[in-house]
Amino acid sequence: MKLKVRMKMLSLHKSNPSYMDIQSEKLFLIEQLARVQDLNIIARIKAILKESGEATVGYKANGEAINQSELIARAEASNQSIKEGRTKSIEQLRKEVKNW
């Protein structure tokens, strides 16, 4: 006689998505995507992601993704600050770091 074993997956997904933060949403999607067996669904998801915007080129200290246009905007803002003289010397930075 064969025994049938059923396992229930533990989900971190809450019933109301409005209370989830972005990381919880991502984990839920990863969990769901891992179960997908239909290549058409995977292709559609890839197409949506491709259409949704630019690729991630880096991450902020808090883990938030940065795309190319955001990175360029930050670099341009930094260049403008330099032109306006809003800079710090290495010594000023070292003193500031000691107070962290």
C-alpha positions in Angstrom: 0.0 0.0 0.0 1.4 3.4 -1.0 1.1 6.3 1.4 0.3 9.7 0.0 2.1 12.5 1.8 0.8 16.0 1.4 3.0 18.9 2.4 1.7 22.4 2.7 4.0 25.2 1.7 4.5 27.9 4.3 3.8 31.3 2.9 5.0 34.6 4.2 2.3 36.3 2.2 -0.3 38.3 4.1 -3.9 38.3 3.0 -4.0 42.0 2.4 -1.2 43.2 0.1 -1.6 46.8 1.1 0.2 46.1 4.4 3.2 44.4 2.8 6.4 46.1 2.2 8.3 45.7 -1.1 10.6 42.9 0.2 7.6 40.8 1.3 6.0 41.2 -2.1 9.2 40.1 -3.8 9.5 37.0 -1.6 5.9 36.1 -2.3 6.5 36.5 -6.1 9.6 34.4 -5.9 7.7 31.7 -4.1 4.9 31.7 -6.7 7.3 31.9 -9.7 9.2 28.8 -8.3 6.0 26.8 -8.8 5.3 27.9 -12.3 5.8 25.1 -14.9 4.3 26.9 -18.0 7.0 28.6 -20.2 4.4 30.9 -21.6 3.7 32.4 -18.2 7.5 32.8 -17.6 7.8 34.5 -21.0 5.0 36.9 -20.2 6.5 37.8 -16.9 9.9 38.5 -18.6 8.2 40.7 -21.1 6.4 42.7 -18.4 9.7 43.1 -16.5 11.4 44.2 -19.7 8.7 46.8 -20.5 8.5 48.0 -16.9 11.6 50.1 -17.1 15.3 50.2 -17.0 17.5 47.4 -15.6 18.9 47.7 -12.1 22.5 49.0 -12.1 23.1 49.1 -8.4 21.6 49.3 -5.0 21.3 51.9 -2.2 22.5 51.2 1.3 19.0 50.2 2.3 18.8 47.6 -0.5 16.6 49.7 -2.8 17.4 49.3 -6.5 18.8 52.1 -8.6 18.3 52.2 -12.3 20.6 53.8 -14.9 18.7 57.1 -15.1 18.7 57.5 -11.3 22.4 56.8 -11.2 23.1 59.4 -13.9 20.9 62.0 -12.1 22.8 61.4 -8.9 26.2 61.8 -10.8 25.0 65.0 -12.4 23.8 66.4 -9.1 27.2 65.5 -7.6 29.0 67.3 -10.5 26.8 70.4 -9.9 27.7 70.4 -6.2 31.4 70.3 -7.1 31.0 73.2 -9.5 29.3 75.2 -6.8 32.1 74.5 -4.4 30.0 72.3 -2.0 32.9 69.9 -1.3 34.8 68.6 1.7 38.5 68.0 2.2 39.8 64.7 3.3 40.6 66.1 6.7 37.0 67.5 7.1 35.7 64.1 6.1 37.9 62.3 8.6 36.8 64.6 11.4 33.1 64.0 10.4 33.6 60.2 10.3 34.9 60.2 13.9 31.6 61.5 15.1 29.5 58.7 13.5 
